[in-house]
Amino acid sequence: MTKPQRFKPVDTAAAKKMSAAEAIQYHYDNDTRFFSLWLDPTLSYSSARWRDGLGRPVASDLASAQRSKIDHHLDAAALPKGGRLIDIGCGWGAVLEGAVARDPSASALGLTLSRDQHAYITHHASPGVSADLHDFFAFESETPFDAAISVGAFEHFARPEMDRAQKIAVYRTFFERLAGLLNKGSRFSLQTIVWDAVEFEPSKSLLPETVFPQSDLPFIEEVVAASAETFRLIYMENDPDEYAMTLTAWITNLKAARETVVGEWGEEKYDFFERYLRQSRLGFKQRYNSLARFVFVRR
């Protein structure tokens, strides 16, 4: 059996030179088996949904909280029977699988830049599920979609060196391209980490480029401004505790798997991911970051 490849963190200079695809592959192409040791069974690598929009508990463990998150987005997207769903930044396909489980006559296409995720979905896909290894900003479709979901991809669209106007321009391009793929009146459910209790300039030094190269987080007002011409915002949640609770569960799972991770991938990889998860949780607890969920209707 081939020994799993050892993980070597990049330095800041190398991170700044990465393309969008290289940046995604650097973080997410770290062996699906590794991620499976500390994520839930759906391999959802984004905040779970522990409480509803009014703060009422809806789940008490990671697996049920991730199912709650998937159900929230599918409910919000309101895919019509037999409809076509597009998931931008689809991860390992949990939302795609959830859509066709609800309606076997539906079809669900995921876009990802991660080779590992694309291979996993291709191998495990249920009927109606497919994935493209494709950059959304270059994606085209002759047939429109009836609903869209994006969970945890929006954080990778802007670049650290961009000013606010440049960030909004990138986000506006995203919404314009998405509007061109959707039928009028279609819904779009979006989940993203956002900057919260921090000013714009200081935020530039808070996201470690050696963890998520070539990435920056949006502010809520940037998302709202960028979407206004093509989408109508009908619902939003903003709760940092959602992600802090998810990160706590991931840290617990990763620590429990420490011996396996160190034995197969080395101590450096374990330390890198355990440290980044702890630092991320601190950002949410101090409210530098929050977790936002939006629901839009295509104008």
LUMRO-980718 format. One record per residue (C-alpha): residue number from 1; residue in one letter; x, y, z. Coordinates in steps of 0.02 Angstrom, whole numbers, plus 32768, in hexadecimal, padded with zeros to 4 digits. Layout:
! residues N
pos=NUM&code=A&px=X&py=Y&pz=Z
...
! end
This chain:
! residues 299
pos=1&code=M&px=8000&py=8000&pz=8000
pos=2&code=T&px=8040&py=80AD&pz=7FD2
pos=3&code=K&px=806A&py=811A&pz=8068
pos=4&code=P&px=7FF9&py=81B5&pz=806E
pos=5&code=Q&px=8052&py=8253&pz=8038
pos=6&code=R&px=8095&py=82BE&pz=80C5
pos=7&code=F&px=804B&py=836C&pz=80D4
pos=8&code=K&px=80C0&py=8400&pz=80C8
pos=9&code=P&px=8077&py=84AD&pz=80EF
pos=10&code=V&px=80A5&py=8535&pz=8075
pos=11&code=D&px=80F3&py=85D9&pz=80A7
pos=12&code=T&px=809E&py=8680&pz=8088
pos=13&code=A&px=8105&py=86A7&pz=7FEC
pos=14&code=A&px=80D3&py=8603&pz=7F9A
pos=15&code=A&px=801D&py=861A&pz=7FCD
pos=16&code=K&px=8016&py=86C3&pz=7F76
pos=17&code=K&px=804B&py=8674&pz=7ED1
pos=18&code=M&px=7FC2&py=85EF&pz=7ECD
pos=19&code=S&px=7F37&py=85ED&pz=7E4D
pos=20&code=A&px=7E83&py=85D8&pz=7E88
pos=21&code=A&px=7E88&py=851E&pz=7E5D
pos=22&code=E&px=7F31&py=8504&pz=7EB2
pos=23&code=A&px=7EF3&py=855B&pz=7F4F
pos=24&code=I&px=7E5A&py=84EB&pz=7F5C
pos=25&code=Q&px=7EBE&py=844D&pz=7F38
pos=26&code=Y&px=7F43&py=847C&pz=7FB9
pos=27&code=H&px=7EC3&py=8479&pz=8045
pos=28&code=Y&px=7E3B&py=8401&pz=800B
pos=29&code=D&px=7EA1&py=837D&pz=7FB0
pos=30&code=N&px=7EE9&py=8338&pz=8050
pos=31&code=D&px=7EA1&py=8289&pz=8041
pos=32&code=T&px=7DE8&py=826B&pz=8058
pos=33&code=R&px=7E0F&py=81E3&pz=80D7
pos=34&code=F&px=7E67&py=8265&pz=8144
pos=35&code=F&px=7DCF&py=82D7&pz=8143
pos=36&code=S&px=7D5B&py=8243&pz=8163
pos=37&code=L&px=7DB1&py=8226&pz=820B
pos=38&code=W&px=7D6F&py=82C7&pz=8256
pos=39&code=L&px=7CDD&py=8304&pz=81EB
pos=40&code=D&px=7C2E&py=82B8&pz=81F5
pos=41&code=P&px=7BF9&py=8226&pz=8185
pos=42&code=T&px=7BBE&py=829E&pz=80FB
pos=43&code=L&px=7C6D&py=82EC&pz=80F3
pos=44&code=S&px=7C21&py=8399&pz=810B
pos=45&code=Y&px=7CB6&py=8410&pz=811E
pos=46&code=S&px=7C53&py=84AB&pz=814E
pos=47&code=S&px=7BF0&py=84E7&pz=81E3
pos=48&code=A&px=7B64&py=8478&pz=821D
pos=49&code=R&px=7ABA&py=84BE&pz=8251
pos=50&code=W&px=7AA0&py=84A5&pz=830B
pos=51&code=R&px=7A16&py=8527&pz=8320
pos=52&code=D&px=7991&py=8572&pz=82B2
pos=53&code=G&px=7985&py=8629&pz=8282
pos=54&code=L&px=7935&py=8653&pz=8329
pos=55&code=G&px=79BD&py=85FE&pz=838E
pos=56&code=R&px=7957&py=8563&pz=83BA
pos=57&code=P&px=79BB&py=84BF&pz=83C1
pos=58&code=V&px=799F&py=844A&pz=832D
pos=59&code=A&px=7A30&py=83D0&pz=8348
pos=60&code=S&px=7A9D&py=8392&pz=83D7
pos=61&code=D&px=7B2A&py=8336&pz=837C
pos=62&code=L&px=7B95&py=8357&pz=82E3
pos=63&code=A&px=7B43&py=82D8&pz=826F
pos=64&code=S&px=7A91&py=8314&pz=8290
pos=65&code=A&px=7AC9&py=83CB&pz=8289
pos=66&code=Q&px=7B16&py=83AF&pz=81DD
pos=67&code=R&px=7A77&py=835A&pz=81A1
pos=68&code=S&px=7A18&py=83F0&pz=81E4
pos=69&code=K&px=7A8A&py=8464&pz=817F
pos=70&code=I&px=7A6E&py=8400&pz=80DF
pos=71&code=D&px=79B1&py=83FF&pz=80FD
pos=72&code=H&px=79B3&py=84BC&pz=811A
pos=73&code=H&px=7A05&py=84DE&pz=8073
pos=74&code=L&px=7998&py=8465&pz=8013
pos=75&code=D&px=78FC&py=84B0&pz=8063
pos=76&code=A&px=7939&py=855F&pz=803B
pos=77&code=A&px=7965&py=8535&pz=7F87
pos=78&code=A&px=78B6&py=84EF&pz=7F6B
pos=79&code=L&px=78E9&py=8483&pz=7ED7
pos=80&code=P&px=784A&py=8457&pz=7E75
pos=81&code=K&px=7824&py=83A1&pz=7E55
pos=82&code=G&px=7891&py=835F&pz=7DC9
pos=83&code=G&px=78F6&py=8400&pz=7DCB
pos=84&code=R&px=79AF&py=8423&pz=7DB0
pos=85&code=L&px=7A1D&py=845B&pz=7E42
pos=86&code=I&px=7ACB&py=84A4&pz=7E37
pos=87&code=D&px=7B3D&py=84A3&pz=7ECF
pos=88&code=I&px=7BD2&py=8518&pz=7EC2
pos=89&code=G&px=7C64&py=84D6&pz=7F27
pos=90&code=C&px=7C0D&py=8431&pz=7F49
pos=91&code=G&px=7C8B&py=83E0&pz=7FBE
pos=92&code=W&px=7C79&py=8324&pz=7FC2
pos=93&code=G&px=7BC6&py=832D&pz=7F83
pos=94&code=A&px=7B59&py=8327&pz=801F
pos=95&code=V&px=7ADE&py=83AA&pz=7FDF
pos=96&code=L&px=7AD6&py=8358&pz=7F33
pos=97&code=E&px=7AAE&py=82B0&pz=7F81
pos=98&code=G&px=7A2D&py=8300&pz=7FF3
pos=99&code=A&px=79D4&py=834E&pz=7F5E
pos=100&code=V&px=79BD&py=82AC&pz=7EFE
pos=101&code=A&px=7991&py=824B&pz=7F9C
pos=102&code=R&px=78FF&py=82C3&pz=7FB0
pos=103&code=D&px=78CD&py=82B8&pz=7EFA
pos=104&code=P&px=7916&py=822C&pz=7E90
pos=105&code=S&px=78D4&py=8284&pz=7DF4
pos=106&code=A&px=7942&py=831C&pz=7E17
pos=107&code=S&px=79F3&py=8337&pz=7DD8
pos=108&code=A&px=7A7F&py=8389&pz=7E3B
pos=109&code=L&px=7B23&py=83C9&pz=7DF3
pos=110&code=G&px=7BB4&py=83FB&pz=7E61
pos=111&code=L&px=7C47&py=8469&pz=7E33
pos=112&code=T&px=7CEE&py=8456&pz=7E8C
pos=113&code=L&px=7DA6&py=847C&pz=7E70
pos=114&code=S&px=7DDA&py=83EF&pz=7EE3
pos=115&code=R&px=7E15&py=8353&pz=7E88
pos=116&code=D&px=7DF8&py=82E6&pz=7F21
pos=117&code=Q&px=7D46&py=8323&pz=7F35
pos=118&code=H&px=7D20&py=830D&pz=7E7C
pos=119&code=A&px=7D65&py=825C&pz=7E7E
pos=120&code=Y&px=7D02&py=8230&pz=7F1A
pos=121&code=I&px=7C5D&py=8270&pz=7ED4
pos=122&code=T&px=7C7A&py=821C&pz=7E2C
pos=123&code=H&px=7C9A&py=8176&pz=7E82
pos=124&code=H&px=7C0A&py=817F&pz=7F00
pos=125&code=A&px=7B86&py=81E1&pz=7EA0
pos=126&code=S&px=7AD0&py=81AC&pz=7EA9
pos=127&code=P&px=7A67&py=81B3&pz=7E0A
pos=128&code=G&px=7A4A&py=826A&pz=7DDE
pos=129&code=V&px=7AE9&py=82A8&pz=7E35
pos=130&code=S&px=7B80&py=82E5&pz=7DD3
pos=131&code=A&px=7C16&py=8356&pz=7DF0
pos=132&code=D&px=7C84&py=83C1&pz=7D80
pos=133&code=L&px=7D39&py=83ED&pz=7DA8
pos=134&code=H&px=7D1A&py=849E&pz=7D70
pos=135&code=D&px=7D30&py=8554&pz=7DA4
pos=136&code=F&px=7C85&py=85A1&pz=7DBC
pos=137&code=F&px=7CBD&py=8645&pz=7D6D
pos=138&code=A&px=7CDD&py=85E9&pz=7CCA
pos=139&code=F&px=7C48&py=8573&pz=7CD4
pos=140&code=E&px=7BBD&py=8579&pz=7C53
pos=141&code=S&px=7B1E&py=8514&pz=7C38
pos=142&code=E&px=7AA4&py=8515&pz=7BA7
pos=143&code=T&px=7A18&py=84D8&pz=7C18
pos=144&code=P&px=79E8&py=8546&pz=7CAC
pos=145&code=F&px=79E1&py=8508&pz=7D5F
pos=146&code=D&px=794A&py=8512&pz=7DD3
pos=147&code=A&px=79A8&py=8530&pz=7E76
pos=148&code=A&px=7A58&py=8551&pz=7EB7
pos=149&code=I&px=7AB6&py=8531&pz=7F59
pos=150&code=S&px=7B65&py=8563&pz=7F8D
pos=151&code=V&px=7BAF&py=8535&pz=8035
pos=152&code=G&px=7C5F&py=8569&pz=8063
pos=153&code=A&px=7C9A&py=85A0&pz=7FB6
pos=154&code=F&px=7C7A&py=865B&pz=7FBF
pos=155&code=E&px=7D10&py=866F&pz=8033
pos=156&code=H&px=7D84&py=8642&pz=7FA3
pos=157&code=F&px=7D4A&py=86C0&pz=7F21
pos=158&code=A&px=7DA1&py=8760&pz=7F5B
pos=159&code=R&px=7E5C&py=8776&pz=7F70
pos=160&code=P&px=7EB7&py=87BF&pz=8008
pos=161&code=E&px=7EFE&py=8853&pz=7FA7
pos=162&code=M&px=7E52&py=8890&pz=7F6B
pos=163&code=D&px=7E03&py=892F&pz=7FAD
pos=164&code=R&px=7D4A&py=8936&pz=7FD3
pos=165&code=A&px=7D16&py=896F&pz=7F24
pos=166&code=Q&px=7D79&py=88E3&pz=7ED4
pos=167&code=K&px=7D2D&py=8862&pz=7F48
pos=168&code=I&px=7C7C&py=889C&pz=7F24
pos=169&code=A&px=7CA3&py=8898&pz=7E69
pos=170&code=V&px=7CD8&py=87E1&pz=7E76
pos=171&code=Y&px=7C3E&py=87B5&pz=7EDB
pos=172&code=R&px=7BCF&py=8815&pz=7E61
pos=173&code=T&px=7C1A&py=87B0&pz=7DD1
pos=174&code=F&px=7BF1&py=8711&pz=7E31
pos=175&code=F&px=7B3B&py=8743&pz=7E47
pos=176&code=E&px=7B2C&py=877C&pz=7D92
pos=177&code=R&px=7B71&py=86D7&pz=7D53
pos=178&code=L&px=7B01&py=8675&pz=7DC8
pos=179&code=A&px=7A68&py=86D9&pz=7D90
pos=180&code=G&px=7A92&py=86AA&pz=7CDD
pos=181&code=L&px=7A8C&py=85F2&pz=7D0D
pos=182&code=L&px=79E6&py=85F8&pz=7D6A
pos=183&code=N&px=7932&py=8607&pz=7D35
pos=184&code=K&px=78DC&py=86A6&pz=7D70
pos=185&code=G&px=7893&py=868E&pz=7E1D
pos=186&code=S&px=790E&py=8603&pz=7E49
pos=187&code=R&px=7954&py=8602&pz=7EF9
pos=188&code=F&px=7A09&py=8606&pz=7F2F
pos=189&code=S&px=7A3E&py=85CE&pz=7FDE
pos=190&code=L&px=7AE9&py=860D&pz=8012
pos=191&code=Q&px=7B53&py=85E7&pz=80AB
pos=192&code=T&px=7BF7&py=863F&pz=80CB
pos=193&code=I&px=7C6D&py=8675&pz=8154
pos=194&code=V&px=7C6C&py=8732&pz=8163
pos=195&code=W&px=7CD3&py=87B7&pz=81B9
pos=196&code=D&px=7C71&py=87FD&pz=824B
pos=197&code=A&px=7CB7&py=8865&pz=82DA
pos=198&code=V&px=7D52&py=88A1&pz=827D
pos=199&code=E&px=7D78&py=8935&pz=820D
pos=200&code=F&px=7DA4&py=891D&pz=8155
pos=201&code=E&px=7E60&py=893E&pz=815A
pos=202&code=P&px=7E85&py=88D7&pz=81F7
pos=203&code=S&px=7E26&py=8845&pz=81AC
pos=204&code=K&px=7EAE&py=8835&pz=8128
pos=205&code=S&px=7F29&py=87F2&pz=81A8
pos=206&code=L&px=7EB4&py=8778&pz=8201
pos=207&code=L&px=7E9A&py=86EE&pz=8180
pos=208&code=P&px=7F37&py=8680&pz=817A
pos=209&code=E&px=7F6E&py=8672&pz=80C5
pos=210&code=T&px=7FCE&py=85D2&pz=80EA
pos=211&code=V&px=7F29&py=857C&pz=8118
pos=212&code=F&px=7EB7&py=85C3&pz=8091
pos=213&code=P&px=7F25&py=8612&pz=800B
pos=214&code=Q&px=7EDE&py=8696&pz=7F97
pos=215&code=S&px=7E3F&py=86A9&pz=7FFE
pos=216&code=D&px=7DE3&py=8733&pz=8059
pos=217&code=L&px=7D3D&py=8737&pz=80B5
pos=218&code=P&px=7CAB&py=87A7&pz=8087
pos=219&code=F&px=7C56&py=8824&pz=80F8
pos=220&code=I&px=7B99&py=880F&pz=80FB
pos=221&code=E&px=7B80&py=88BB&pz=80AD
pos=222&code=E&px=7BF1&py=8889&pz=801A
pos=223&code=V&px=7B84&py=87F2&pz=7FF4
pos=224&code=V&px=7AE5&py=8859&pz=7FFE
pos=225&code=A&px=7B2A&py=88E3&pz=7F8E
pos=226&code=A&px=7B6E&py=8869&pz=7F0C
pos=227&code=S&px=7ACC&py=8805&pz=7EFE
pos=228&code=A&px=7A4F&py=8894&pz=7EF9
pos=229&code=E&px=7A41&py=88A9&pz=7E3C
pos=230&code=T&px=7A24&py=87F2&pz=7E13
pos=231&code=F&px=79DB&py=87A4&pz=7EB1
pos=232&code=R&px=795F&py=87D3&pz=7F38
pos=233&code=L&px=7995&py=87A7&pz=7FE9
pos=234&code=I&px=7905&py=8755&pz=8047
pos=235&code=Y&px=7958&py=8708&pz=80E1
pos=236&code=M&px=79FA&py=8710&pz=8144
pos=237&code=E&px=7A48&py=86C3&pz=81E0
pos=238&code=N&px=7AE4&py=8702&pz=8239
pos=239&code=D&px=7B27&py=8698&pz=82C8
pos=240&code=P&px=7BDF&py=867A&pz=82F3
pos=241&code=D&px=7BB4&py=85F6&pz=8374
pos=242&code=E&px=7B7C&py=8580&pz=82E9
pos=243&code=Y&px=7C2D&py=8571&pz=82A9
pos=244&code=A&px=7C7E&py=8573&pz=8354
pos=245&code=M&px=7C16&py=84DB&pz=8385
pos=246&code=T&px=7C42&py=8483&pz=82E2
pos=247&code=L&px=7CFB&py=84A5&pz=82FA
pos=248&code=T&px=7CF3&py=8461&pz=83AB
pos=249&code=A&px=7CAB&py=83BE&pz=8368
pos=250&code=W&px=7D31&py=83B4&pz=82E0
pos=251&code=I&px=7DBD&py=83D4&pz=835D
pos=252&code=T&px=7D7A&py=834B&pz=83D0
pos=253&code=N&px=7D73&py=82D1&pz=833F
pos=254&code=L&px=7E20&py=8300&pz=82FE
pos=255&code=K&px=7E6E&py=82EA&pz=83AB
pos=256&code=A&px=7E1C&py=823F&pz=83BA
pos=257&code=A&px=7E6B&py=820E&pz=8313
pos=258&code=R&px=7F16&py=8257&pz=833C
pos=259&code=E&px=7F72&py=81B1&pz=8340
pos=260&code=T&px=7F2E&py=817D&pz=8296
pos=261&code=V&px=7F51&py=8227&pz=8247
pos=262&code=V&px=8004&py=8231&pz=8287
pos=263&code=G&px=8025&py=817D&pz=8256
pos=264&code=E&px=7FE5&py=8190&pz=81A4
pos=265&code=W&px=800A&py=8246&pz=8178
pos=266&code=G&px=8087&py=8285&pz=81F9
pos=267&code=E&px=8085&py=82F6&pz=8290
pos=268&code=E&px=8098&py=8395&pz=8228
pos=269&code=K&px=7FF1&py=8379&pz=81D2
pos=270&code=Y&px=7F98&py=8355&pz=8276
pos=271&code=D&px=7FE1&py=83F0&pz=82C8
pos=272&code=F&px=7FB7&py=845F&pz=8233
pos=273&code=F&px=7F00&py=842F&pz=822D
pos=274&code=E&px=7EE6&py=8429&pz=82EA
pos=275&code=R&px=7F34&py=84D6&pz=82FC
pos=276&code=Y&px=7ECE&py=8521&pz=826F
pos=277&code=L&px=7E2B&py=84DA&pz=82B5
pos=278&code=R&px=7E51&py=8520&pz=8362
pos=279&code=Q&px=7E80&py=85CB&pz=831D
pos=280&code=S&px=7DE4&py=85CD&pz=82B1
pos=281&code=R&px=7D76&py=85A8&pz=8348
pos=282&code=L&px=7DC7&py=8638&pz=83A6
pos=283&code=G&px=7D9B&py=86AC&pz=8315
pos=284&code=F&px=7CE3&py=867F&pz=8324
pos=285&code=K&px=7CE2&py=8688&pz=83E1
pos=286&code=Q&px=7D2E&py=8736&pz=83DA
pos=287&code=R&px=7CB5&py=8762&pz=834E
pos=288&code=Y&px=7D39&py=8796&pz=82D1
pos=289&code=N&px=7CDC&py=871A&pz=8264
pos=290&code=S&px=7C28&py=86E3&pz=8259
pos=291&code=L&px=7BC3&py=8664&pz=81F6
pos=292&code=A&px=7B43&py=86AD&pz=817E
pos=293&code=R&px=7AB9&py=8656&pz=811E
pos=294&code=F&px=7A5B&py=86B1&pz=8095
pos=295&code=V&px=79C7&py=8682&pz=802B
pos=296&code=F&px=79B1&py=86E0&pz=7F86
pos=297&code=V&px=7931&py=86DF&pz=7EF9
pos=298&code=R&px=796F&py=86FD&pz=7E48
pos=299&code=R&px=791F&py=879D&pz=7E06
! end
